[in-house]
Amino acid sequence: MNSSLASLQMQGIFCVHKQSHVAVQSFACLHRQKIAETYGEQHDRGIEDSAGGVCLCRQSKEQSHVAVQSFACLHRFAVFWKCMSIRMAKEKEYMMKEKLDQIREEALKQIRETESSEKLNDIRVAFLGKKGELTGILKSMKDVAPEERPRVGQMVNDTRAEIEKVLEESRNKMESAIREARMKAEVIDVTLPARKNKVGHRHPNTIALEEVERVFVGMGYEVVEGPEVEKDYYNFEALNIPADHPAKDEQDTFYINADLLLRTQTSSTQVHEMEKGRIPIKMIAPGRVFRADEVDATHSPSFHQVEGLVVDKDITFADLKGTLAEFSKQIFGPDTKVKFRPHHFPFTEPSAEMDVSCFKCGGKGCRFCKGEGWIEILGCGMVHPHVLEMSGIDPKEYTGFAFGVGLERIALLKYEIDDMRLLYENDIRFLKQF
């Protein structure tokens, strides 16, 4: 503590002590006056001590003087203690002010030296947290005189406010600098070539299916879907395939149980439509089919078919030929020719296989058509009368034709692909060509 402050404090103590001393003297004078009034009256009445003739008034005056002196001594001690308490309180206040100044300076120094927001948070916790420096100051407020606590508390609040202000300013500067640096790093050079987005597209099978549907829907056909898990009756018996037919062997068909299987052809969808009895019928049934074949360039255990069915009065083979010829021209080109060869299918009579002229060489013969000039494309025929009967249709009144084409075969021929496995290997280098 500097000498000027000590001097001021001592002057205050002496001033208080002088005031107290005057008050004691005044009290003593009043006390002596009271004694004189009390015992003077007794002395005037001639009351004397019988043993020694000692004046009672004088004796009482002496006792009272001793009492006054004792009281004055105690009062001087109380005044001294009060002065010392004031002095200690002022010293305590001064020390807390110095401590607050030290805390503020240290906090501001650490804030100026830090370079990251994480360290700023650590500084906040160290000085303003529950266990921080300022919190410790507030806990020591119990040692401060009650009349001085508001002033000390205000000093603590001012220090806290100043530290918080500097912390916020430093944090804003750091965030601004980081944001500016990020914006400089993320500047887009508009002169650079644009980055091409990789966009998916349709699979070759999907493209071929959409082409087939477009052609037949344009002819007035309806697209119908059927279940992939089918009953044995609809897959075989209703299509005039007997129980001893080789197609029903377990080495060719995926059976689930004795009555359920994975359909081997979409022709079963035709039976479902005929059973509804809504004639005339003009429909195609595209979908996935399953057969127990080995995987090679032309075979797969899972592939797609498109079955077609027409049932009405006076339907002939000529209607079948004209429909399929138009379909071939729409798919493979206007110069495409068709050829029908006799064949056998259990569910059609008569039955045939249809070839189309090679669209690479125009029928002259090439590697693509193996020098024959023709390419087999599908099987067809007139619906067997027994198939119509089992579906509840009178074969004497109604006739119809049916055909079935492999979707993968159309895709292979149309895009000149020589291996069916390429369609399912998911090689992006191959698929992005379509």
Contacts in CASP RR format, 6 or more apart in sequence:
PFRMAT RR
TARGET T0000
AUTHOR 0000-0000-0000
METHOD contacts of the structure
MODEL  1
MNSSLASLQMQGIFCVHKQSHVAVQSFACLHRQKIAETYGEQHDRGIEDS
AGGVCLCRQSKEQSHVAVQSFACLHRFAVFWKCMSIRMAKEKEYMMKEKL
DQIREEALKQIRETESSEKLNDIRVAFLGKKGELTGILKSMKDVAPEERP
RVGQMVNDTRAEIEKVLEESRNKMESAIREARMKAEVIDVTLPARKNKVG
HRHPNTIALEEVERVFVGMGYEVVEGPEVEKDYYNFEALNIPADHPAKDE
QDTFYINADLLLRTQTSSTQVHEMEKGRIPIKMIAPGRVFRADEVDATHS
PSFHQVEGLVVDKDITFADLKGTLAEFSKQIFGPDTKVKFRPHHFPFTEP
SAEMDVSCFKCGGKGCRFCKGEGWIEILGCGMVHPHVLEMSGIDPKEYTG
FAFGVGLERIALLKYEIDDMRLLYENDIRFLKQF
1 91 0 8 1.000
1 94 0 8 1.000
5 94 0 8 1.000
9 87 0 8 1.000
9 90 0 8 1.000
12 83 0 8 1.000
13 83 0 8 1.000
13 86 0 8 1.000
13 87 0 8 1.000
16 79 0 8 1.000
16 82 0 8 1.000
16 83 0 8 1.000
16 86 0 8 1.000
17 79 0 8 1.000
17 80 0 8 1.000
17 83 0 8 1.000
20 75 0 8 1.000
20 76 0 8 1.000
20 79 0 8 1.000
21 76 0 8 1.000
23 75 0 8 1.000
24 71 0 8 1.000
24 72 0 8 1.000
24 75 0 8 1.000
24 76 0 8 1.000
27 68 0 8 1.000
27 71 0 8 1.000
27 72 0 8 1.000
28 68 0 8 1.000
28 72 0 8 1.000
31 64 0 8 1.000
31 68 0 8 1.000
32 61 0 8 1.000
32 64 0 8 1.000
32 65 0 8 1.000
32 68 0 8 1.000
35 60 0 8 1.000
35 61 0 8 1.000
35 64 0 8 1.000
36 61 0 8 1.000
38 60 0 8 1.000
39 56 0 8 1.000
39 57 0 8 1.000
39 58 0 8 1.000
39 60 0 8 1.000
39 61 0 8 1.000
40 57 0 8 1.000
42 56 0 8 1.000
42 57 0 8 1.000
43 55 0 8 1.000
43 56 0 8 1.000
43 57 0 8 1.000
47 56 0 8 1.000
48 54 0 8 1.000
48 55 0 8 1.000
48 56 0 8 1.000
49 55 0 8 1.000
49 56 0 8 1.000
85 145 0 8 1.000
89 144 0 8 1.000
89 145 0 8 1.000
89 148 0 8 1.000
92 143 0 8 1.000
92 144 0 8 1.000
92 145 0 8 1.000
93 144 0 8 1.000
93 148 0 8 1.000
93 151 0 8 1.000
93 152 0 8 1.000
96 137 0 8 1.000
96 140 0 8 1.000
96 144 0 8 1.000
96 152 0 8 1.000
96 155 0 8 1.000
97 155 0 8 1.000
99 137 0 8 1.000
100 137 0 8 1.000
100 155 0 8 1.000
100 156 0 8 1.000
100 159 0 8 1.000
103 127 0 8 1.000
103 133 0 8 1.000
103 134 0 8 1.000
103 137 0 8 1.000
103 159 0 8 1.000
104 159 0 8 1.000
104 162 0 8 1.000
104 163 0 8 1.000
106 127 0 8 1.000
107 123 0 8 1.000
107 127 0 8 1.000
107 133 0 8 1.000
107 163 0 8 1.000
107 166 0 8 1.000
108 162 0 8 1.000
108 163 0 8 1.000
108 166 0 8 1.000
110 123 0 8 1.000
111 120 0 8 1.000
111 123 0 8 1.000
111 163 0 8 1.000
111 166 0 8 1.000
111 167 0 8 1.000
111 170 0 8 1.000
112 170 0 8 1.000
114 120 0 8 1.000
114 123 0 8 1.000
114 170 0 8 1.000
115 174 0 8 1.000
116 174 0 8 1.000
117 171 0 8 1.000
117 174 0 8 1.000
117 175 0 8 1.000
120 167 0 8 1.000
120 170 0 8 1.000
120 171 0 8 1.000
120 174 0 8 1.000
123 167 0 8 1.000
124 167 0 8 1.000
125 132 0 8 1.000
126 132 0 8 1.000
126 133 0 8 1.000
127 133 0 8 1.000
127 134 0 8 1.000
127 163 0 8 1.000
128 134 0 8 1.000
128 135 0 8 1.000
128 160 0 8 1.000
128 163 0 8 1.000
128 164 0 8 1.000
129 135 0 8 1.000
134 156 0 8 1.000
134 159 0 8 1.000
134 160 0 8 1.000
134 163 0 8 1.000
137 156 0 8 1.000
138 153 0 8 1.000
138 156 0 8 1.000
141 149 0 8 1.000
141 152 0 8 1.000
141 153 0 8 1.000
144 152 0 8 1.000
201 432 0 8 1.000
201 434 0 8 1.000
202 210 0 8 1.000
202 434 0 8 1.000
203 423 0 8 1.000
203 431 0 8 1.000
203 434 0 8 1.000
204 411 0 8 1.000
204 415 0 8 1.000
204 417 0 8 1.000
204 423 0 8 1.000
204 431 0 8 1.000
204 434 0 8 1.000
205 304 0 8 1.000
205 407 0 8 1.000
205 408 0 8 1.000
205 411 0 8 1.000
205 423 0 8 1.000
207 411 0 8 1.000
207 434 0 8 1.000
208 407 0 8 1.000
208 410 0 8 1.000
208 411 0 8 1.000
208 414 0 8 1.000
209 286 0 8 1.000
209 304 0 8 1.000
209 306 0 8 1.000
209 407 0 8 1.000
211 330 0 8 1.000
211 331 0 8 1.000
211 410 0 8 1.000
211 414 0 8 1.000
212 284 0 8 1.000
212 286 0 8 1.000
212 306 0 8 1.000
212 327 0 8 1.000
212 331 0 8 1.000
212 405 0 8 1.000
212 407 0 8 1.000
212 410 0 8 1.000
213 223 0 8 1.000
213 284 0 8 1.000
213 286 0 8 1.000
215 326 0 8 1.000
215 327 0 8 1.000
215 330 0 8 1.000
215 331 0 8 1.000
216 223 0 8 1.000
216 284 0 8 1.000
216 308 0 8 1.000
216 327 0 8 1.000
217 223 0 8 1.000
219 282 0 8 1.000
219 323 0 8 1.000
219 326 0 8 1.000
220 282 0 8 1.000
221 282 0 8 1.000
221 283 0 8 1.000
221 284 0 8 1.000
221 308 0 8 1.000
222 282 0 8 1.000
222 283 0 8 1.000
222 284 0 8 1.000
223 283 0 8 1.000
223 284 0 8 1.000
223 285 0 8 1.000
223 286 0 8 1.000
224 269 0 8 1.000
224 273 0 8 1.000
224 283 0 8 1.000
224 284 0 8 1.000
224 285 0 8 1.000
225 269 0 8 1.000
225 285 0 8 1.000
225 286 0 8 1.000
225 287 0 8 1.000
226 266 0 8 1.000
226 268 0 8 1.000
226 269 0 8 1.000
226 272 0 8 1.000
226 285 0 8 1.000
226 287 0 8 1.000
227 263 0 8 1.000
228 262 0 8 1.000
228 263 0 8 1.000
228 287 0 8 1.000
228 288 0 8 1.000
228 289 0 8 1.000
228 290 0 8 1.000
229 256 0 8 1.000
229 260 0 8 1.000
229 261 0 8 1.000
229 262 0 8 1.000
229 263 0 8 1.000
230 260 0 8 1.000
230 261 0 8 1.000
230 262 0 8 1.000
230 263 0 8 1.000
230 268 0 8 1.000
231 259 0 8 1.000
231 260 0 8 1.000
231 261 0 8 1.000
232 248 0 8 1.000
232 258 0 8 1.000
232 259 0 8 1.000
232 260 0 8 1.000
232 261 0 8 1.000
234 268 0 8 1.000
234 271 0 8 1.000
234 272 0 8 1.000
235 261 0 8 1.000
235 263 0 8 1.000
235 264 0 8 1.000
235 265 0 8 1.000
235 268 0 8 1.000
236 243 0 8 1.000
236 245 0 8 1.000
236 247 0 8 1.000
236 248 0 8 1.000
237 243 0 8 1.000
237 390 0 8 1.000
238 268 0 8 1.000
238 271 0 8 1.000
238 387 0 8 1.000
238 390 0 8 1.000
238 391 0 8 1.000
239 267 0 8 1.000
239 268 0 8 1.000
239 271 0 8 1.000
239 346 0 8 1.000
239 347 0 8 1.000
239 387 0 8 1.000
240 346 0 8 1.000
240 347 0 8 1.000
240 384 0 8 1.000
240 386 0 8 1.000
240 387 0 8 1.000
240 390 0 8 1.000
241 247 0 8 1.000
241 248 0 8 1.000
241 346 0 8 1.000
241 347 0 8 1.000
242 346 0 8 1.000
245 346 0 8 1.000
246 252 0 8 1.000
247 253 0 8 1.000
247 264 0 8 1.000
250 292 0 8 1.000
251 292 0 8 1.000
252 264 0 8 1.000
252 291 0 8 1.000
252 292 0 8 1.000
253 261 0 8 1.000
253 262 0 8 1.000
253 264 0 8 1.000
253 291 0 8 1.000
253 292 0 8 1.000
254 261 0 8 1.000
254 262 0 8 1.000
254 290 0 8 1.000
254 291 0 8 1.000
254 292 0 8 1.000
254 301 0 8 1.000
255 261 0 8 1.000
256 262 0 8 1.000
262 289 0 8 1.000
262 290 0 8 1.000
263 289 0 8 1.000
263 290 0 8 1.000
264 289 0 8 1.000
264 290 0 8 1.000
264 291 0 8 1.000
265 289 0 8 1.000
265 305 0 8 1.000
265 307 0 8 1.000
266 285 0 8 1.000
266 286 0 8 1.000
266 287 0 8 1.000
266 289 0 8 1.000
266 305 0 8 1.000
266 306 0 8 1.000
266 307 0 8 1.000
266 404 0 8 1.000
267 285 0 8 1.000
267 307 0 8 1.000
267 347 0 8 1.000
267 402 0 8 1.000
267 404 0 8 1.000
269 285 0 8 1.000
269 307 0 8 1.000
270 283 0 8 1.000
270 285 0 8 1.000
270 307 0 8 1.000
270 308 0 8 1.000
270 309 0 8 1.000
270 402 0 8 1.000
271 387 0 8 1.000
271 390 0 8 1.000
271 391 0 8 1.000
273 281 0 8 1.000
273 283 0 8 1.000
273 285 0 8 1.000
273 309 0 8 1.000
274 281 0 8 1.000
274 309 0 8 1.000
274 311 0 8 1.000
274 387 0 8 1.000
274 388 0 8 1.000
274 391 0 8 1.000
274 392 0 8 1.000
274 393 0 8 1.000
275 391 0 8 1.000
275 392 0 8 1.000
277 391 0 8 1.000
277 392 0 8 1.000
277 393 0 8 1.000
279 311 0 8 1.000
279 312 0 8 1.000
279 393 0 8 1.000
279 398 0 8 1.000
280 310 0 8 1.000
280 311 0 8 1.000
280 312 0 8 1.000
280 313 0 8 1.000
281 309 0 8 1.000
281 310 0 8 1.000
281 311 0 8 1.000
281 312 0 8 1.000
282 309 0 8 1.000
282 310 0 8 1.000
282 312 0 8 1.000
283 308 0 8 1.000
283 309 0 8 1.000
284 306 0 8 1.000
284 307 0 8 1.000
284 308 0 8 1.000
284 309 0 8 1.000
285 306 0 8 1.000
285 307 0 8 1.000
285 308 0 8 1.000
285 309 0 8 1.000
286 304 0 8 1.000
286 305 0 8 1.000
286 306 0 8 1.000
286 307 0 8 1.000
286 407 0 8 1.000
287 304 0 8 1.000
287 305 0 8 1.000
287 306 0 8 1.000
287 407 0 8 1.000
288 302 0 8 1.000
288 303 0 8 1.000
288 304 0 8 1.000
289 302 0 8 1.000
289 303 0 8 1.000
289 304 0 8 1.000
289 305 0 8 1.000
290 301 0 8 1.000
290 302 0 8 1.000
291 301 0 8 1.000
291 303 0 8 1.000
292 301 0 8 1.000
293 299 0 8 1.000
293 300 0 8 1.000
293 301 0 8 1.000
295 301 0 8 1.000
295 421 0 8 1.000
296 420 0 8 1.000
296 421 0 8 1.000
297 418 0 8 1.000
297 419 0 8 1.000
297 420 0 8 1.000
297 421 0 8 1.000
298 420 0 8 1.000
299 420 0 8 1.000
300 408 0 8 1.000
300 420 0 8 1.000
300 421 0 8 1.000
300 424 0 8 1.000
303 406 0 8 1.000
303 407 0 8 1.000
303 408 0 8 1.000
303 420 0 8 1.000
304 406 0 8 1.000
304 407 0 8 1.000
304 408 0 8 1.000
305 404 0 8 1.000
305 405 0 8 1.000
305 406 0 8 1.000
305 407 0 8 1.000
306 404 0 8 1.000
306 405 0 8 1.000
306 406 0 8 1.000
306 407 0 8 1.000
307 402 0 8 1.000
307 403 0 8 1.000
307 404 0 8 1.000
308 402 0 8 1.000
308 403 0 8 1.000
308 404 0 8 1.000
309 383 0 8 1.000
309 400 0 8 1.000
309 401 0 8 1.000
309 402 0 8 1.000
310 319 0 8 1.000
310 320 0 8 1.000
310 323 0 8 1.000
310 400 0 8 1.000
310 401 0 8 1.000
310 402 0 8 1.000
311 383 0 8 1.000
311 388 0 8 1.000
311 393 0 8 1.000
311 398 0 8 1.000
311 399 0 8 1.000
311 400 0 8 1.000
312 398 0 8 1.000
312 399 0 8 1.000
312 400 0 8 1.000
313 397 0 8 1.000
313 398 0 8 1.000
313 399 0 8 1.000
314 399 0 8 1.000
315 382 0 8 1.000
315 398 0 8 1.000
315 399 0 8 1.000
315 400 0 8 1.000
315 401 0 8 1.000
316 399 0 8 1.000
317 350 0 8 1.000
317 381 0 8 1.000
317 382 0 8 1.000
317 401 0 8 1.000
319 401 0 8 1.000
320 380 0 8 1.000
320 381 0 8 1.000
320 382 0 8 1.000
320 401 0 8 1.000
320 403 0 8 1.000
321 338 0 8 1.000
321 340 0 8 1.000
323 401 0 8 1.000
324 338 0 8 1.000
324 354 0 8 1.000
324 378 0 8 1.000
324 380 0 8 1.000
324 403 0 8 1.000
325 338 0 8 1.000
328 336 0 8 1.000
328 338 0 8 1.000
328 354 0 8 1.000
328 356 0 8 1.000
328 377 0 8 1.000
329 335 0 8 1.000
329 336 0 8 1.000
331 410 0 8 1.000
331 414 0 8 1.000
332 356 0 8 1.000
332 359 0 8 1.000
332 413 0 8 1.000
332 414 0 8 1.000
333 359 0 8 1.000
335 357 0 8 1.000
335 359 0 8 1.000
335 362 0 8 1.000
336 356 0 8 1.000
336 357 0 8 1.000
336 359 0 8 1.000
337 356 0 8 1.000
337 357 0 8 1.000
338 354 0 8 1.000
338 355 0 8 1.000
338 356 0 8 1.000
338 357 0 8 1.000
339 354 0 8 1.000
339 355 0 8 1.000
339 356 0 8 1.000
339 357 0 8 1.000
339 374 0 8 1.000
340 352 0 8 1.000
340 353 0 8 1.000
340 354 0 8 1.000
340 355 0 8 1.000
340 380 0 8 1.000
341 352 0 8 1.000
341 353 0 8 1.000
341 354 0 8 1.000
341 355 0 8 1.000
342 350 0 8 1.000
342 351 0 8 1.000
342 352 0 8 1.000
343 351 0 8 1.000
343 352 0 8 1.000
343 353 0 8 1.000
343 379 0 8 1.000
344 351 0 8 1.000
345 351 0 8 1.000
345 379 0 8 1.000
345 381 0 8 1.000
346 384 0 8 1.000
347 383 0 8 1.000
347 384 0 8 1.000
347 387 0 8 1.000
347 402 0 8 1.000
348 380 0 8 1.000
348 381 0 8 1.000
348 382 0 8 1.000
348 383 0 8 1.000
348 384 0 8 1.000
348 401 0 8 1.000
348 402 0 8 1.000
349 381 0 8 1.000
349 382 0 8 1.000
349 384 0 8 1.000
349 385 0 8 1.000
350 381 0 8 1.000
350 382 0 8 1.000
351 379 0 8 1.000
351 380 0 8 1.000
351 381 0 8 1.000
351 382 0 8 1.000
352 379 0 8 1.000
352 380 0 8 1.000
352 381 0 8 1.000
353 376 0 8 1.000
353 378 0 8 1.000
353 379 0 8 1.000
353 380 0 8 1.000
354 376 0 8 1.000
354 377 0 8 1.000
354 378 0 8 1.000
354 379 0 8 1.000
354 380 0 8 1.000
354 403 0 8 1.000
355 374 0 8 1.000
355 375 0 8 1.000
355 376 0 8 1.000
355 377 0 8 1.000
356 374 0 8 1.000
356 375 0 8 1.000
356 377 0 8 1.000
357 363 0 8 1.000
357 373 0 8 1.000
357 374 0 8 1.000
357 375 0 8 1.000
358 364 0 8 1.000
358 365 0 8 1.000
358 366 0 8 1.000
358 368 0 8 1.000
358 369 0 8 1.000
358 372 0 8 1.000
358 373 0 8 1.000
358 374 0 8 1.000
358 375 0 8 1.000
359 413 0 8 1.000
360 366 0 8 1.000
360 368 0 8 1.000
360 369 0 8 1.000
360 416 0 8 1.000
361 368 0 8 1.000
361 369 0 8 1.000
361 371 0 8 1.000
361 373 0 8 1.000
362 373 0 8 1.000
363 369 0 8 1.000
363 373 0 8 1.000
363 374 0 8 1.000
364 373 0 8 1.000
365 371 0 8 1.000
365 372 0 8 1.000
365 373 0 8 1.000
366 373 0 8 1.000
368 375 0 8 1.000
368 416 0 8 1.000
369 375 0 8 1.000
375 413 0 8 1.000
377 405 0 8 1.000
377 409 0 8 1.000
377 410 0 8 1.000
377 413 0 8 1.000
378 403 0 8 1.000
378 404 0 8 1.000
378 405 0 8 1.000
378 406 0 8 1.000
379 403 0 8 1.000
379 404 0 8 1.000
379 405 0 8 1.000
380 401 0 8 1.000
380 402 0 8 1.000
380 403 0 8 1.000
380 404 0 8 1.000
381 401 0 8 1.000
381 402 0 8 1.000
381 403 0 8 1.000
382 399 0 8 1.000
382 400 0 8 1.000
382 401 0 8 1.000
382 402 0 8 1.000
383 399 0 8 1.000
383 400 0 8 1.000
383 401 0 8 1.000
383 402 0 8 1.000
385 395 0 8 1.000
386 395 0 8 1.000
388 394 0 8 1.000
388 395 0 8 1.000
388 398 0 8 1.000
388 400 0 8 1.000
389 395 0 8 1.000
408 420 0 8 1.000
408 423 0 8 1.000
411 417 0 8 1.000
411 423 0 8 1.000
412 418 0 8 1.000
412 420 0 8 1.000
415 434 0 8 1.000
417 423 0 8 1.000
422 430 0 8 1.000
END
